[in-house]
Amino acid sequence: MNAASGDGRDTTERVLTLLGLLQQRQTWSGPELADRLGVTTRTVRRDVERLRTLGYPVHAGQGIGGGYRLGAGQDLPPLLLDDQEAIATAVSLLAGAGGAVAGAGDAALRALTKLDQVLPSRLRHEVRALSGSVESFDGGRTPVDPEVLMTLARACRDEVEVGFDYPSGGEIRRRRTEPYRLVASDRRWYLLAYDFDRDDWRSFRVDRMTEVVARTWRFSPRAAPDAAAYVQEGVASRVYPQRARFLVHAPAETVRAQLSASAAVVRQRGSEHCELLSGAASLDAVLMHVLLLGHDFEVLDPPELGRRCRVLAERLMAAGATASPAPDMQAP
């Protein structure tokens, strides 16, 4: 076996190779690793110590069945992936980003942007070619173009402007934005961005975007609203012509379990009450939606909805007064 090279680059490459070997199988003996690396067992011990200083928990066992083993640590150290593993990981993350498991889409996209930062360019076309499999894992969420999703994720990460065509008022308009966050709901992906044309924050459905282009102009991030809360309120309320706010006499977790996140915003108000914000095409529709939850409630906004409650209550009382008695099911 050759002596270990004193060249720093050779040492780095050898340590990375050692890490890759430790990630391939559970246990290696010192002589096995020395033979694979072309060094002495003493050099293997030194390289193992280098990995430990980098945060990799490499355990050493003695006796029969002993050897070097890569264990689980308190923190996640970097993984060393070969080409096929990197491609498989990227495609799996794209599938996760398109899925409907609560929280998985956001986490998958965050991991994908980290992998994208170090993914060699030679592998990108293979990931792109395989990314069509994402649609078969959409799990009920509206499918989006993975390339668009990645373009937006990169732009948020790199803090560069994004332009895209978007339907508004019956026509397609070009929008220029500073992207802030991508938010996954139970049904769709949204982009929270600062819209230069509106001079304000806006949320955009990713599936409605076309001609998405990230620009090279960087920006300094503005003070932004909470992305998930802003998008949820927009989906549940701001997009509708009629909006209403209620005080519901039930715990927030009880009411949240009865509604999808896109149907209403539920805020805790003490242990036994919550505030509900929702919207619909008409105030009657919002009112009926809350009524059918089965809890006592009060109308907070708008004032005219309180008057509408009284009109509908009188109508229901009149209808009940004129209804025929239910037949006695016990009668012969």
Backbone hydrogen bonds, N-H to C=O, Kabsch-Sander energy under -0.5 kcal/mol:
donor,donor_aa,acceptor,acceptor_aa,energy
11,T,7,D,-2.2
12,T,8,G,-2.4
13,E,9,R,-2.5
14,R,10,D,-2.3
15,V,11,T,-2.5
16,L,12,T,-2.3
17,T,13,E,-2.1
18,L,14,R,-2.6
19,L,15,V,-2.4
20,G,16,L,-2.3
21,L,17,T,-2.1
22,L,18,L,-2.4
23,Q,19,L,-1.6
24,Q,20,G,-0.6
24,Q,21,L,-1.1
25,R,21,L,-1.1
28,W,68,Y,-2.1
33,L,29,S,-2.1
34,A,30,G,-2.6
35,D,31,P,-2.3
36,R,32,E,-2.2
37,L,33,L,-2.4
38,G,34,A,-1.4
39,V,34,A,-1.9
44,V,40,T,-1.8
45,R,41,T,-2.1
46,R,42,R,-1.8
47,D,43,T,-2.6
48,V,44,V,-2.3
49,E,45,R,-1.8
50,R,46,R,-1.8
51,L,47,D,-2.0
52,R,48,V,-2.0
53,T,49,E,-2.0
54,L,50,R,-1.0
55,G,52,R,-1.5
56,Y,51,L,-2.3
58,V,56,Y,-1.6
59,H,57,P,-0.6
59,H,69,R,-3.6
61,G,67,G,-2.7
66,G,63,G,-2.2
67,G,61,G,-0.5
68,Y,28,W,-3.9
69,R,59,H,-2.7
71,G,57,P,-3.3
71,G,69,R,-0.7
81,L,79,L,-0.7
86,A,82,D,-2.5
87,I,83,D,-2.3
88,A,84,Q,-2.4
89,T,85,E,-2.4
90,A,86,A,-2.5
91,V,87,I,-2.5
92,S,88,A,-2.2
93,L,89,T,-2.3
94,L,90,A,-2.1
95,A,91,V,-2.1
96,G,92,S,-2.3
97,A,93,L,-2.5
98,G,94,L,-1.3
99,G,96,G,-1.0
104,A,101,V,-1.5
105,G,101,V,-0.9
107,A,103,G,-1.7
108,A,104,A,-2.8
109,L,105,G,-2.1
110,R,106,D,-2.3
111,A,107,A,-2.3
112,L,108,A,-2.3
113,T,109,L,-2.2
114,K,110,R,-1.4
115,L,111,A,-2.3
116,D,112,L,-2.9
117,Q,113,T,-1.2
118,V,114,K,-0.6
118,V,115,L,-1.1
119,L,115,L,-1.1
123,L,120,P,-1.7
124,R,120,P,-0.6
124,R,121,S,-0.8
125,H,121,S,-0.6
127,V,123,L,-2.0
128,R,124,R,-2.5
129,A,125,H,-2.1
130,L,126,E,-1.7
131,S,127,V,-1.1
133,S,130,L,-1.8
134,V,131,S,-2.0
135,E,132,G,-1.0
136,S,133,S,-0.8
137,F,134,V,-2.2
138,D,135,E,-1.3
141,R,138,D,-2.2
142,T,187,R,-3.4
149,L,145,D,-2.3
150,M,146,P,-2.5
151,T,147,E,-2.4
152,L,148,V,-2.4
153,A,149,L,-2.2
154,R,150,M,-2.7
155,A,151,T,-2.0
156,C,152,L,-2.4
157,R,153,A,-2.2
158,D,154,R,-3.3
159,E,155,A,-1.2
160,V,155,A,-1.5
161,E,217,W,-2.1
162,V,177,T,-2.2
163,G,213,V,-2.7
164,F,175,R,-1.9
165,D,210,T,-3.1
166,Y,173,R,-2.5
168,S,171,E,-3.4
171,E,168,S,-1.4
173,R,166,Y,-2.6
173,R,171,E,-0.5
175,R,164,F,-3.3
177,T,162,V,-2.6
178,E,194,Y,-1.9
180,Y,192,L,-2.6
181,R,192,L,-1.5
183,V,190,Y,-3.0
185,S,183,V,-0.5
185,S,188,R,-3.4
190,Y,183,V,-2.7
191,L,204,F,-2.6
192,L,181,R,-3.0
192,L,190,Y,-0.5
193,A,191,L,-0.6
193,A,202,R,-2.6
194,Y,178,E,-2.4
195,D,193,A,-0.7
195,D,200,D,-2.7
196,F,176,R,-2.2
196,F,194,Y,-0.6
199,D,195,D,-1.4
200,D,195,D,-1.3
202,R,193,A,-2.7
204,F,191,L,-2.2
206,V,189,W,-2.3
208,R,205,R,-1.1
209,M,206,V,-1.2
210,T,165,D,-1.7
213,V,163,G,-2.8
215,R,161,E,-3.2
218,R,216,T,-0.5
219,F,159,E,-2.0
224,A,222,R,-0.5
230,Y,226,D,-2.7
231,V,227,A,-2.4
232,Q,228,A,-2.4
233,E,229,A,-2.4
234,G,230,Y,-2.0
235,V,231,V,-2.6
236,A,232,Q,-2.7
237,S,233,E,-1.9
238,R,233,E,-1.6
239,V,234,G,-1.8
240,Y,237,S,-2.1
242,Q,280,A,-1.7
244,A,278,S,-2.7
245,R,301,D,-2.7
246,F,276,L,-2.5
247,L,298,E,-2.5
248,V,246,F,-0.6
248,V,274,C,-3.1
249,H,296,D,-3.0
250,A,248,V,-1.9
255,V,251,P,-1.8
256,R,252,A,-2.8
257,A,253,E,-1.5
258,Q,254,T,-0.5
258,Q,255,V,-1.2
259,L,255,V,-0.7
259,L,256,R,-0.9
263,A,260,S,-1.7
264,A,260,S,-1.0
265,V,277,L,-2.7
266,V,264,A,-0.5
267,R,265,V,-0.5
267,R,275,E,-3.0
269,R,273,H,-2.2
274,C,248,V,-2.0
275,E,267,R,-3.2
276,L,246,F,-2.5
277,L,265,V,-2.6
278,S,244,A,-2.2
279,G,236,A,-1.2
280,A,242,Q,-2.3
286,V,282,S,-1.5
287,L,283,L,-2.6
288,M,284,D,-2.6
289,H,285,A,-1.9
290,V,286,V,-1.9
291,L,287,L,-2.6
292,L,288,M,-2.2
293,L,290,V,-1.4
294,G,291,L,-1.5
298,E,247,L,-2.3
300,L,245,R,-2.8
300,L,298,E,-0.5
301,D,245,R,-1.8
305,L,302,P,-1.4
306,G,302,P,-0.7
306,G,303,P,-0.9
307,R,303,P,-1.2
308,R,304,E,-1.9
309,C,305,L,-1.9
310,R,306,G,-1.5
311,V,307,R,-1.8
312,L,308,R,-2.5
313,A,309,C,-2.5
314,E,310,R,-2.2
315,R,311,V,-1.8
316,L,312,L,-2.4
317,M,313,A,-2.5
318,A,314,E,-2.2
319,A,315,R,-2.2
320,G,316,L,-2.3
321,A,317,M,-1.9
322,T,318,A,-1.4
323,A,319,A,-0.6
329,M,327,P,-0.7
331,A,328,D,-1.1
